[in-house]
């Protein structure tokens, strides 16, 4: 059973930075597709960023130029570097992992990001 664990959330002022980490168990991490999601109450869940096993990345328009996703396969970890944070970035952030060619996705428990104005 794959376990996915997020960390790195916290309280930061507007314009500040945080780095979230997503660690997934298993020996096939290097091929994993990792997605970061967030869901602000009352709004639709948003795919924030994704990185493939080949290192391809994609971002939501709302975070382009501010957030960077990267991976360290030796540590089974994907990072989400968040810069120039805004109050509207405040919410729980979730990591989701998939290991091709399997279809199952594994979710973490989330980490809370709070940006004060």
C-alpha positions as CSV (number, residue, x, y, z in Angstrom):
1,X,0.0,0.0,0.0
2,X,1.4,3.3,-1.0
3,X,1.5,6.1,1.6
4,X,1.6,9.7,0.6
5,X,2.5,12.4,3.1
6,X,2.5,16.1,2.7
7,X,4.4,18.6,4.9
8,X,5.6,22.1,4.9
9,X,2.5,24.1,5.4
10,X,2.2,26.9,7.8
11,X,1.5,30.6,8.3
12,X,3.2,33.2,6.2
13,X,2.7,36.9,5.3
14,X,1.6,38.1,1.9
15,X,4.6,38.0,-0.4
16,X,6.3,35.3,1.5
17,X,7.4,31.8,0.5
18,X,6.8,28.3,1.6
19,X,8.0,24.9,0.3
20,X,5.6,22.0,0.5
21,X,6.9,18.4,0.3
22,X,5.1,15.3,-0.9
23,X,6.7,12.0,0.0
24,X,5.4,8.7,-1.4
25,X,6.5,5.2,-0.3
26,X,7.4,2.5,-2.8
27,X,10.3,1.7,-5.0
28,X,8.7,3.0,-8.3
29,X,8.7,6.6,-7.3
30,X,10.9,7.7,-10.2
31,X,8.0,7.0,-12.6
32,X,5.3,8.5,-10.5
33,X,3.0,11.3,-11.7
34,X,2.6,13.7,-8.8
35,X,-0.2,16.3,-8.6
36,X,-0.8,19.1,-6.1
37,X,-4.4,20.1,-5.5
38,X,-6.0,22.7,-3.4
39,X,-9.7,23.4,-2.6
40,X,-10.8,26.7,-1.2
41,X,-14.2,26.3,0.6
42,X,-17.0,27.2,-1.8
43,X,-14.9,26.8,-4.9
44,X,-14.0,24.0,-7.2
45,X,-11.0,21.8,-6.5
46,X,-8.0,23.2,-8.4
47,X,-5.1,21.3,-9.9
48,X,-2.2,23.5,-8.9
49,X,0.8,21.7,-10.4
50,X,1.8,18.4,-11.9
51,X,5.1,16.7,-12.6
52,X,5.6,13.5,-14.5
53,X,8.3,10.8,-14.1
54,X,10.1,12.4,-17.1
55,X,10.1,15.7,-15.4
56,X,7.4,17.5,-17.5
57,X,5.5,20.1,-15.5
58,X,2.3,22.0,-15.8
59,X,0.7,24.7,-13.7
60,X,-2.6,26.4,-13.1
61,X,-2.8,29.9,-14.5
62,X,-3.3,31.2,-11.0
63,X,0.1,30.1,-9.9
64,X,2.3,30.4,-13.0
65,X,5.4,32.3,-12.4
66,X,5.0,32.0,-8.6
67,X,5.0,28.3,-7.9
68,X,7.6,25.7,-9.0
69,X,7.2,21.9,-8.8
70,X,10.3,19.7,-8.7
71,X,11.3,16.2,-7.7
72,X,14.1,14.4,-5.9
73,X,13.7,10.7,-6.7
74,X,16.5,9.7,-4.3
75,X,14.3,11.0,-1.5
76,X,10.9,9.9,-3.0
77,X,9.8,13.5,-2.7
78,X,8.2,16.1,-4.8
79,X,8.4,19.8,-3.8
80,X,6.1,22.7,-4.4
81,X,8.0,25.9,-4.0
82,X,5.5,28.7,-3.5
83,X,6.7,32.3,-3.8
84,X,4.9,35.7,-3.8
85,X,2.1,34.1,-1.8
86,X,-1.3,35.8,-1.7
87,X,-4.1,35.6,0.8
88,X,-6.2,33.8,-1.9
89,X,-3.6,31.0,-1.8
90,X,-4.8,30.1,1.7
91,X,-6.3,26.6,1.9
92,X,-5.4,23.0,2.4
93,X,-3.0,21.6,-0.2
94,X,-3.2,17.9,-1.2
95,X,-0.7,15.7,-3.0
96,X,-1.9,12.8,-5.2
97,X,0.3,10.1,-6.7
98,X,-0.1,7.7,-9.6
99,X,2.3,4.9,-10.7
100,X,1.8,4.1,-14.3
101,X,0.6,1.8,-15.8
102,X,-1.6,1.3,-12.7
103,X,-4.8,3.4,-12.6
104,X,-5.1,3.9,-8.9
105,X,-4.3,7.3,-7.4
106,X,-3.1,7.7,-3.8
107,X,-4.0,10.8,-1.8
108,X,-2.2,12.4,1.2
109,X,-3.9,13.9,4.2
110,X,-3.2,17.5,3.2
111,X,-1.1,20.4,4.6
112,X,-2.6,23.8,5.5
113,X,-1.2,27.0,4.0
114,X,-2.3,30.3,5.5
115,X,-1.3,33.6,4.0
116,X,-2.0,36.6,6.2
117,X,-2.7,40.0,4.7
